Amino acid sequence: MDLMQRQILASVVIVAAFMAGWFPAPLLLRGEVVQWGRLYENRYAPPGSKLGATARGRAFVQSVTGPMPLTEFIASRIQGREMVVTDPDWAGIFAELEAMPASGPAARFFDPAQAPFADLEPDRSYVEWQDEGGIRHLEYEFVPARDFERHQIPAEVKFPLRRHWVLILAAGLCGAILGFGGAVAGPVESSSAGKGLRWSAICAIAFSGTMLWPFVYQTVGSGLSFAAILMSGLFLLGAFVSMWLFGRQTAMVRRMIGGAHLGHFTYNSEEWTRFAHWNFGEEASEKKSIWWLVFVISVVIGLGVMAVMRDEASVWVFGALMTLMALLRLLAVALPRLAYRRHLGRTGEVYVGQDGIYLDGSVHSWNSLGTRLDSVAFQASPLPHLRFVYSYLMVAGRSLYFFRNHVTVRVPVPAGREAEGRAVVRLLTGGAGAGS
């Protein structure tokens, strides 16, 4: 089993373990001992014991219906919906409910599949039990999972699988160790394409879990469930698109490493270190120039909006633009430095193919929809290298304005292999761009 399969399987296990902790019981039974004396008193007590509208309402009810004996009151409330039970297990249920503190909830929730509840009928509402203490009644109600939020149900009853929390935790930890602990990745798996494919698949599994969550938890129909399904569906679609894009790149890298390449370059440590220093300076300079251009445009637009609008909102807009520019500045500094540190961490290896490049773990391709190779040239100074420029379509603005974003990639050519570098250029351009 390769690294990708291991991490996908591990992600499924982790998501399943997480969801198991919130998997609700399909059906619960709510039971409460009926306090007939209290109900009778509330019904027929003099209205003077209450205040305001409650007293007036009670007086009206008592004026149109006279008091009745307690036995008739009970019979009128039950109306033949009781089940007479004789199972001795009911003695413990009644004793447990009657021992509950008066300050807490009066009802308890049970698994209707367990004895002695399995024989209760859904179309009845009361259990009648008689012992030496007299006749007592328990009012019961079957509560499906979709109605759990209307009741105060203890978590260990609402989510019965939590009783096996040790097994759930062990499954999650085993999944994490299996997929992410001590994994040894090859050049394909450790490349940017391989990492992107794996993490896209992991995100797809996670978003599948959040999209299925309302169906598992049986909350379909609520506003939160609609938002969860919609947003998770959109993110899941994005994850699938990313899997497709990174999957094409990963397949391309496998083919190049397998032999379907135009050029394969390896370097000694001195050559690679010299390239890493030079390439870092070039990338940092390019990103800094782009940042300054965007910064000047943002300042002009922001100040222009403030000068025209002259209100507090325009100040907030300018502040938001400057905050965005600060974040972009961090990226402009951090990204070249991270690439520089990665290059210095090992001696690089490069594969050049018809549709892309593998450069020390970074993968660049121009074989996807909207991408193209714009130019490639061999340059001998300041050190021999191939300069690739490719672009991909981007869209911006409310009118969906399309434009091309260009990316420059430099591939060092080892000493003594300049002719091979020029041959790669001729193969990609049909003869142009192979000069010095």
SEZA-64404 format. One record per residue (C-alpha): residue number from 1; residue in three letters; x, y, z. Coordinates in nm, 4 decimals. Layout:
BEGIN
     n   res         px         py         pz
   NUM   ALA          X          Y          Z
...
END
This chain:
BEGIN
     n   res         px         py         pz
     1   MET     0.0000     0.0000     0.0000
     2   ASP     0.1568     0.3290    -0.1081
     3   LEU     0.1567     0.6515     0.0918
     4   MET    -0.1458     0.7984    -0.0842
     5   GLN    -0.3611     0.4921    -0.0197
     6   ARG    -0.2468     0.4785     0.3420
     7   GLN    -0.3333     0.8403     0.4089
     8   ILE    -0.6716     0.8166     0.2362
     9   LEU    -0.7579     0.5056     0.4396
    10   ALA    -0.6345     0.6777     0.7555
    11   SER    -0.8476     0.9846     0.6803
    12   VAL    -1.1568     0.7682     0.6339
    13   VAL    -1.0893     0.5993     0.9680
    14   ILE    -1.0369     0.9323     1.1473
    15   VAL    -1.3515     1.0910     1.0006
    16   ALA    -1.5539     0.7765     1.0780
    17   ALA    -1.4238     0.7703     1.4360
    18   PHE    -1.5060     1.1378     1.4814
    19   MET    -1.8571     1.0949     1.3434
    20   ALA    -1.9128     0.7838     1.5573
    21   GLY    -1.8782     1.0007     1.8661
    22   TRP    -2.1762     1.2068     1.7460
    23   PHE    -2.3834     0.9242     1.6003
    24   PRO    -2.7237     0.9574     1.7699
    25   ALA    -2.9502     0.6841     1.8918
    26   PRO    -3.2201     0.6371     1.6251
    27   LEU    -3.4988     0.6420     1.8856
    28   LEU    -3.5285     0.7086     2.2570
    29   LEU    -3.8115     0.6710     2.5038
    30   ARG    -3.8914     0.9562     2.7393
    31   GLY    -4.0480     0.8434     3.0679
    32   GLU    -4.1843     1.0458     3.3593
    33   VAL    -4.3835     0.9362     3.6649
    34   VAL    -4.7160     1.1205     3.6650
    35   GLN    -4.7800     1.3222     3.9820
    36   TRP    -5.1600     1.3085     3.9747
    37   GLY    -5.1998     1.4899     4.3033
    38   ARG    -5.0014     1.7860     4.1833
    39   LEU    -5.1876     1.7987     3.8520
    40   TYR    -5.5217     1.7763     4.0331
    41   GLU    -5.4222     2.0567     4.2695
    42   ASN    -5.3058     2.2773     3.9827
    43   ARG    -5.6395     2.2152     3.8113
    44   TYR    -5.8757     2.2760     4.1018
    45   ALA    -5.6867     2.4859     4.3566
    46   PRO    -5.8551     2.8219     4.4345
    47   PRO    -5.7450     3.0971     4.1945
    48   GLY    -5.6275     3.3098     4.4868
    49   SER    -5.3071     3.1074     4.4994
    50   LYS    -5.2101     3.2518     4.1596
    51   LEU    -5.1627     3.6051     4.0311
    52   GLY    -5.2780     3.8072     3.7319
    53   ALA    -5.3826     3.6361     3.4095
    54   THR    -5.3130     3.2902     3.5539
    55   ALA    -5.5646     3.3465     3.8324
    56   ARG    -5.8269     3.4820     3.5909
    57   GLY    -5.7795     3.1895     3.3524
    58   ARG    -5.8106     2.9367     3.6313
    59   ALA    -6.1259     3.1073     3.7634
    60   PHE    -6.2825     3.0910     3.4176
    61   VAL    -6.2026     2.7210     3.3738
    62   GLN    -6.3385     2.6386     3.7192
    63   SER    -6.6573     2.8355     3.6465
    64   VAL    -6.7476     2.6197     3.3468
    65   THR    -6.6251     2.2802     3.4738
    66   GLY    -6.6905     2.1676     3.8276
    67   PRO    -6.4465     1.9615     4.0307
    68   MET    -6.4480     1.5837     3.9915
    69   PRO    -6.3117     1.3025     4.2057
    70   LEU    -5.9436     1.2249     4.1640
    71   THR    -6.0157     0.8829     4.0130
    72   GLU    -6.2364     1.0387     3.7471
    73   PHE    -5.9759     1.3091     3.6845
    74   ILE    -5.7136     1.0410     3.6231
    75   ALA    -5.9483     0.8446     3.3979
    76   SER    -6.0268     1.1566     3.1939
    77   ARG    -5.6612     1.2256     3.1377
    78   ILE    -5.5646     0.8702     3.0482
    79   GLN    -5.8686     0.8053     2.8270
    80   GLY    -5.7881     0.4386     2.7796
    81   ARG    -5.4318     0.5004     2.6592
    82   GLU    -5.2672     0.3070     2.9424
    83   MET    -5.0841    -0.0248     2.9284
    84   VAL    -5.1153    -0.2392     3.2406
    85   VAL    -4.7783    -0.4037     3.3056
    86   THR    -4.6796    -0.6794     3.5463
    87   ASP    -4.3123    -0.7350     3.4591
    88   PRO    -4.1130    -0.7083     3.7870
    89   ASP    -3.8502    -0.4985     3.6064
    90   TRP    -4.0943    -0.2069     3.6123
    91   ALA    -4.0585    -0.1838     3.9918
    92   GLY    -3.6980    -0.0738     3.9482
    93   ILE    -3.7902     0.1770     3.6746
    94   PHE    -4.0552     0.3434     3.8926
    95   ALA    -3.8252     0.3439     4.1958
    96   GLU    -3.5472     0.5042     3.9902
    97   LEU    -3.7739     0.7771     3.8553
    98   GLU    -3.9330     0.8522     4.1942
    99   ALA    -3.5879     0.8832     4.3522
   100   MET    -3.4826     1.1593     4.1130
   101   PRO    -3.4209     1.4946     4.2881
   102   ALA    -3.7097     1.7392     4.2695
   103   SER    -3.4787     2.0207     4.1550
   104   GLY    -3.3619     1.8311     3.8455
   105   PRO    -3.5426     1.7126     3.5341
   106   ALA    -3.8457     1.4962     3.6044
   107   ALA    -3.8048     1.2737     3.2997
   108   ARG    -3.5461     1.0186     3.1969
   109   PHE    -3.4598     0.8752     2.8590
   110   PHE    -3.4226     0.5059     2.7865
   111   ASP    -3.3400     0.2754     2.4987
   112   PRO    -3.6807     0.1489     2.3809
   113   ALA    -3.5265    -0.1757     2.2549
   114   GLN    -3.4251    -0.2843     2.6044
   115   ALA    -3.6444    -0.4601     2.8570
   116   PRO    -3.8974    -0.3791     2.9906
   117   PHE    -3.9656    -0.1059     2.7324
   118   ALA    -3.9660    -0.3318     2.4253
   119   ASP    -4.3346    -0.4206     2.4697
   120   LEU    -4.4620    -0.0609     2.4831
   121   GLU    -4.7000     0.0374     2.2065
   122   PRO    -4.6472     0.3681     2.0183
   123   ASP    -5.0190     0.4507     2.0113
   124   ARG    -5.0460     0.4510     2.3915
   125   SER    -4.9002     0.7052     2.6339
   126   TYR    -4.9157     0.5625     2.9882
   127   VAL    -4.7828     0.2628     3.1779
   128   GLU    -4.9899     0.1486     3.4749
   129   TRP    -4.8061    -0.0339     3.7524
   130   GLN    -4.9503    -0.1623     4.0779
   131   ASP    -4.7660    -0.2826     4.3865
   132   GLU    -4.8035    -0.2579     4.7613
   133   GLY    -4.7698     0.1192     4.7330
   134   GLY    -5.0734     0.1515     4.5079
   135   ILE    -5.1358     0.2268     4.1429
   136   ARG    -4.8911     0.4521     3.9680
   137   HIS    -4.8587     0.5746     3.6127
   138   LEU    -4.5631     0.6537     3.3907
   139   GLU    -4.6188     0.8808     3.0925
   140   TYR    -4.3980     0.7874     2.7988
   141   GLU    -4.3187     0.9253     2.4564
   142   PHE    -4.1075     0.7919     2.1711
   143   VAL    -3.8564     1.0588     2.0641
   144   PRO    -3.6851     1.0229     1.7216
   145   ALA    -3.3357     1.1610     1.6692
   146   ARG    -3.4595     1.4630     1.4723
   147   ASP    -3.6436     1.5847     1.7867
   148   PHE    -3.3558     1.5436     2.0317
   149   GLU    -3.2834     1.9166     2.0365
   150   ARG    -3.6232     1.9825     2.1952
   151   HIS    -3.5285     1.7801     2.5029
   152   GLN    -3.2533     1.7892     2.7619
   153   ILE    -3.0977     1.4505     2.6955
   154   PRO    -2.7683     1.3463     2.8579
   155   ALA    -2.4911     1.3109     2.6026
   156   GLU    -2.4161     0.9500     2.6962
   157   VAL    -2.7798     0.8593     2.6197
   158   LYS    -2.8112     1.0731     2.3075
   159   PHE    -2.4836     0.9366     2.1637
   160   PRO    -2.4677     0.5727     2.2747
   161   LEU    -2.1439     0.4910     2.0904
   162   ARG    -1.9581     0.7190     2.3325
   163   ARG    -1.9704     0.4368     2.5817
   164   HIS    -1.7003     0.2822     2.3652
   165   TRP    -1.4875     0.5970     2.3651
   166   VAL    -1.1700     0.3958     2.4213
   167   LEU    -1.2275     0.2031     2.0980
   168   ILE    -1.3201     0.5221     1.9085
   169   LEU    -1.0074     0.6993     2.0347
   170   ALA    -0.7911     0.3968     1.9555
   171   ALA    -0.9328     0.3812     1.6013
   172   GLY    -0.8566     0.7508     1.5447
   173   LEU    -0.5029     0.7183     1.6835
   174   CYS    -0.4343     0.4051     1.4792
   175   GLY    -0.5556     0.5854     1.1678
   176   ALA    -0.3310     0.8837     1.2400
   177   ILE    -0.0280     0.6636     1.3045
   178   LEU    -0.0977     0.4429     1.0015
   179   GLY    -0.1323     0.7317     0.7585
   180   PHE     0.0822     1.0106     0.8989
   181   GLY     0.3324     0.8597     1.1396
   182   GLY     0.6796     0.7923     1.0091
   183   ALA     0.5750     0.7796     0.6458
   184   VAL     0.8642     0.7566     0.3992
   185   ALA     0.7763     0.9369     0.0762
   186   GLY     0.9442     0.8842    -0.2572
   187   PRO     1.0158     1.1631    -0.5073
   188   VAL     0.6638     1.1499    -0.6522
   189   GLU     0.4859     1.1435    -0.3158
   190   SER     0.7073     1.4172    -0.1691
   191   SER     0.6607     1.6468    -0.4696
   192   SER     0.4226     1.9405    -0.4600
   193   ALA     0.1901     1.7490    -0.6933
   194   GLY     0.1891     1.4382    -0.4737
   195   LYS     0.1297     1.6417    -0.1575
   196   GLY    -0.1447     1.8409    -0.3278
   197   LEU    -0.3166     1.5231    -0.4478
   198   ARG    -0.3039     1.3641    -0.1027
   199   TRP    -0.4296     1.6688     0.0835
   200   SER    -0.7017     1.7297    -0.1751
   201   ALA    -0.8200     1.3717    -0.1225
   202   ILE    -0.8058     1.4181     0.2557
   203   CYS    -1.0086     1.7399     0.2291
   204   ALA    -1.2592     1.5618     0.0035
   205   ILE    -1.3074     1.2964     0.2707
   206   ALA    -1.3467     1.5600     0.5445
   207   PHE    -1.5966     1.7638     0.3407
   208   SER    -1.7874     1.4457     0.2564
   209   GLY    -1.8194     1.3867     0.6287
   210   THR    -1.9518     1.7374     0.6993
   211   MET    -2.1948     1.7106     0.4069
   212   LEU    -2.3265     1.3769     0.5339
   213   TRP    -2.3384     1.5046     0.8921
   214   PRO    -2.7023     1.6289     0.8820
   215   PHE    -2.8158     1.2954     0.7356
   216   VAL    -2.6280     1.0971     0.9998
   217   TYR    -2.7434     1.3240     1.2806
   218   GLN    -3.0936     1.3378     1.1279
   219   THR    -3.1185     1.7174     1.1326
   220   VAL    -3.2037     1.7570     0.7639
   221   GLY    -3.4467     2.0448     0.7246
   222   SER    -3.2937     2.2889     0.9711
   223   GLY    -3.1197     2.6060     0.8545
   224   LEU    -2.7840     2.4882     0.9884
   225   SER    -2.8094     2.1572     0.8038
   226   PHE    -2.8876     2.3369     0.4763
   227   ALA    -2.5814     2.5594     0.5196
   228   ALA    -2.3639     2.2585     0.6064
   229   ILE    -2.4776     2.0636     0.2991
   230   LEU    -2.4408     2.3625     0.0645
   231   MET    -2.0998     2.4840     0.1848
   232   SER    -1.9587     2.1334     0.2199
   233   GLY    -2.0824     2.0505    -0.1296
   234   LEU    -1.9048     2.3548    -0.2733
   235   PHE    -1.5815     2.2748    -0.0875
   236   LEU    -1.6112     1.9101    -0.1915
   237   LEU    -1.6412     2.0169    -0.5562
   238   GLY    -1.3291     2.2307    -0.5146
   239   ALA    -1.1448     1.9354    -0.3607
   240   PHE    -1.2396     1.7155    -0.6555
   241   VAL    -1.1134     1.9799    -0.9003
   242   SER    -0.7859     2.0004    -0.7065
   243   MET    -0.7567     1.6213    -0.7121
   244   TRP    -0.7982     1.6270    -1.0889
   245   LEU    -0.5351     1.8979    -1.1367
   246   PHE    -0.2803     1.7505    -0.8956
   247   GLY    -0.3582     1.4013    -1.0253
   248   ARG    -0.2573     1.5058    -1.3772
   249   GLN     0.0641     1.6560    -1.2418
   250   THR     0.1396     1.3450    -1.0356
   251   ALA     0.0877     1.1198    -1.3364
   252   MET     0.3165     1.3477    -1.5398
   253   VAL     0.5920     1.3242    -1.2756
   254   ARG     0.5614     0.9449    -1.2663
   255   ARG     0.6011     0.9298    -1.6438
   256   MET     0.9031     1.1612    -1.6413
   257   ILE     1.0785     0.9695    -1.3646
   258   GLY     0.9892     0.6490    -1.5434
   259   GLY     1.1805     0.7630    -1.8516
   260   ALA     0.9409     0.9793    -2.0557
   261   HIS     1.1441     1.2983    -2.0174
   262   LEU     1.3376     1.5334    -2.2431
   263   GLY     1.6100     1.6037    -1.9919
   264   HIS     1.7279     1.4780    -1.6537
   265   PHE     1.9838     1.6806    -1.4573
   266   THR     2.1646     1.6040    -1.1308
   267   TYR     2.4162     1.8306    -0.9582
   268   ASN     2.7009     1.8303    -0.7157
   269   SER     2.6540     2.0219    -0.3914
   270   GLU     2.8554     2.3251    -0.5068
   271   GLU     2.6527     2.3690    -0.8281
   272   TRP     2.3230     2.3327    -0.6485
   273   THR     2.4162     2.5718    -0.3661
   274   ARG     2.5262     2.8361    -0.6166
   275   PHE     2.1970     2.7977    -0.8039
   276   ALA     1.9944     2.8160    -0.4797
   277   HIS     2.1596     3.1471    -0.3814
   278   TRP     2.1120     3.3002    -0.7242
   279   ASN     1.7562     3.1755    -0.7709
   280   PHE     1.6577     3.3102    -0.4293
   281   GLY     1.7804     3.6566    -0.5246
   282   GLU     1.5940     3.6470    -0.8552
   283   GLU     1.2628     3.5291    -0.7044
   284   ALA     1.2817     3.7721    -0.4143
   285   SER     1.3482     4.0601    -0.6528
   286   GLU     1.0592     3.9625    -0.8817
   287   LYS     0.8066     3.9244    -0.6000
   288   LYS     0.9230     4.2504    -0.4413
   289   SER     0.8755     4.4368    -0.7700
   290   ILE     0.5260     4.2938    -0.8154
   291   TRP     0.4391     4.3846    -0.4568
   292   TRP     0.5523     4.7449    -0.5004
   293   LEU     0.3450     4.7741    -0.8170
   294   VAL     0.0318     4.6447    -0.6463
   295   PHE     0.1038     4.8584    -0.3389
   296   VAL     0.1280     5.1807    -0.5392
   297   ILE    -0.1955     5.0993    -0.7246
   298   SER    -0.3714     5.0212    -0.3944
   299   VAL    -0.2521     5.3461    -0.2334
   300   VAL    -0.3668     5.5519    -0.5320
   301   ILE    -0.7081     5.3828    -0.5386
   302   GLY    -0.7501     5.4026    -0.1612
   303   LEU    -0.6550     5.7696    -0.1373
   304   GLY    -0.8734     5.8459    -0.4374
   305   VAL    -1.1744     5.6837    -0.2734
   306   MET    -1.1082     5.8762     0.0489
   307   ALA    -1.0761     6.2066    -0.1396
   308   VAL    -1.4035     6.1533    -0.3263
   309   MET    -1.6188     5.9948    -0.0563
   310   ARG    -1.4851     6.1807     0.2517
   311   ASP    -1.6573     5.9460     0.4968
   312   GLU    -1.5679     5.6873     0.7579
   313   ALA    -1.6373     5.3943     0.5260
   314   SER    -1.3670     5.5055     0.2840
   315   VAL    -1.1152     5.5124     0.5700
   316   TRP    -1.2084     5.1543     0.6568
   317   VAL    -1.1678     5.0535     0.2932
   318   PHE    -0.8206     5.2097     0.2856
   319   GLY    -0.7299     5.0339     0.6094
   320   ALA    -0.8473     4.7006     0.4670
   321   LEU    -0.6358     4.7542     0.1549
   322   MET    -0.3275     4.8304     0.3621
   323   THR    -0.3877     4.5241     0.5793
   324   LEU    -0.4116     4.3111     0.2667
   325   MET    -0.0896     4.4617     0.1371
   326   ALA     0.0841     4.3794     0.4651
   327   LEU    -0.0223     4.0162     0.4297
   328   LEU     0.0929     4.0092     0.0684
   329   ARG     0.4256     4.1545     0.1789
   330   LEU     0.4685     3.8659     0.4231
   331   LEU     0.3988     3.6194     0.1435
   332   ALA     0.6375     3.7987    -0.0927
   333   VAL     0.9125     3.7610     0.1663
   334   ALA     0.8242     3.4166     0.2993
   335   LEU     0.7655     3.2175    -0.0194
   336   PRO     1.1107     3.2726    -0.1787
   337   ARG     1.2755     3.2113     0.1571
   338   LEU     1.0899     2.8834     0.2063
   339   ALA     1.1924     2.7683    -0.1419
   340   TYR     1.5496     2.8729    -0.0646
   341   ARG     1.5560     2.6698     0.2569
   342   ARG     1.4112     2.3678     0.0747
   343   HIS     1.6782     2.3932    -0.1957
   344   LEU     1.9565     2.4131     0.0611
   345   GLY     1.8202     2.1126     0.2490
   346   ARG     1.9267     1.8684    -0.0209
   347   THR     2.1008     1.8430    -0.3547
   348   GLY     1.8408     1.8930    -0.6226
   349   GLU     1.7281     1.6811    -0.9115
   350   VAL     1.5425     1.8016    -1.2209
   351   TYR     1.3278     1.6330    -1.4840
   352   VAL     1.2079     1.8268    -1.7883
   353   GLY     0.9205     1.6829    -1.9880
   354   GLN     0.7040     1.7824    -2.2777
   355   ASP     0.4288     1.9066    -2.0453
   356   GLY     0.6086     2.0196    -1.7331
   357   ILE     0.9051     2.0293    -1.4972
   358   TYR     0.9995     1.8523    -1.1761
   359   LEU     1.2387     2.0878    -0.9947
   360   ASP     1.3634     1.9549    -0.6603
   361   GLY     1.0100     1.8581    -0.5520
   362   SER     0.8293     2.1537    -0.7090
   363   VAL     0.6119     2.0616    -1.0054
   364   HIS     0.5206     2.3057    -1.2834
   365   SER     0.2983     2.2004    -1.5721
   366   TRP     0.1309     2.3555    -1.8724
   367   ASN    -0.0894     2.0666    -1.9825
   368   SER    -0.4099     2.1706    -1.8019
   369   LEU    -0.7006     2.3708    -1.9375
   370   GLY    -0.6035     2.7373    -1.9723
   371   THR    -0.2277     2.6845    -1.9274
   372   ARG     0.0413     2.7120    -2.1911
   373   LEU     0.4180     2.7300    -2.2299
   374   ASP     0.4964     3.0807    -2.3513
   375   SER     0.8737     3.0615    -2.3905
   376   VAL     1.1817     2.8581    -2.3061
   377   ALA     1.5404     2.9630    -2.3639
   378   PHE     1.8918     2.8604    -2.2729
   379   GLN     2.0893     3.1355    -2.0978
   380   ALA     2.4587     3.1029    -2.0186
   381   SER     2.4926     3.3851    -1.7646
   382   PRO     2.5215     3.4436    -1.4789
   383   LEU     2.5187     3.0621    -1.4718
   384   PRO     2.3981     2.8147    -1.7361
   385   HIS     2.0236     2.7609    -1.6990
   386   LEU     1.6984     2.7085    -1.8855
   387   ARG     1.4447     2.9864    -1.8414
   388   PHE     1.0837     2.8693    -1.8718
   389   VAL     0.7883     3.1069    -1.8796
   390   TYR     0.4393     2.9576    -1.8689
   391   SER     0.1034     3.1147    -1.7959
   392   TYR    -0.2456     3.0236    -1.6829
   393   LEU    -0.5796     3.1993    -1.7083
   394   MET    -0.7190     3.3967    -1.4173
   395   VAL    -1.0425     3.5902    -1.3810
   396   ALA    -1.1088     3.9081    -1.1883
   397   GLY    -1.3646     4.1825    -1.1546
   398   ARG    -1.7410     4.1850    -1.1527
   399   SER    -1.7407     4.1669    -1.5313
   400   LEU    -1.5303     3.8440    -1.5208
   401   TYR    -1.2257     3.9897    -1.6888
   402   PHE    -0.9847     3.7144    -1.7985
   403   PHE    -0.6093     3.7659    -1.7955
   404   ARG    -0.2944     3.5537    -1.7901
   405   ASN    -0.0662     3.5179    -1.4930
   406   HIS     0.2900     3.4384    -1.5967
   407   VAL     0.5298     3.2186    -1.3988
   408   THR     0.9053     3.2065    -1.4524
   409   VAL     1.0978     2.8898    -1.3667
   410   ARG     1.4766     2.8603    -1.3824
   411   VAL     1.6386     2.5201    -1.4272
   412   PRO     2.0160     2.5026    -1.3750
   413   VAL     2.2199     2.3141    -1.6334
   414   PRO     2.5192     2.1234    -1.4881
   415   ALA     2.8671     2.2067    -1.6122
   416   GLY     2.9539     2.0201    -1.9292
   417   ARG     2.5897     1.9468    -2.0203
   418   GLU     2.5089     2.2741    -2.1939
   419   ALA     2.4515     2.0930    -2.5243
   420   GLU     2.1889     1.8754    -2.3578
   421   GLY     2.0206     2.1883    -2.2233
   422   ARG     2.0072     2.3416    -2.5720
   423   ALA     1.8667     2.0151    -2.7063
   424   VAL     1.5806     2.0366    -2.4564
   425   VAL     1.5032     2.3890    -2.5794
   426   ARG     1.5008     2.2730    -2.9438
   427   LEU     1.2643     1.9883    -2.8613
   428   LEU     1.0217     2.2223    -2.6845
   429   THR     1.0391     2.5097    -2.9317
   430   GLY     1.1180     2.3418    -3.2610
   431   GLY     1.4592     2.5009    -3.2828
   432   ALA     1.4048     2.8527    -3.1459
   433   GLY     1.5492     2.9800    -2.8192
   434   ALA     1.8511     2.7498    -2.8069
   435   GLY     2.1090     3.0242    -2.8320
   436   SER     2.3258     3.1561    -2.5542
END
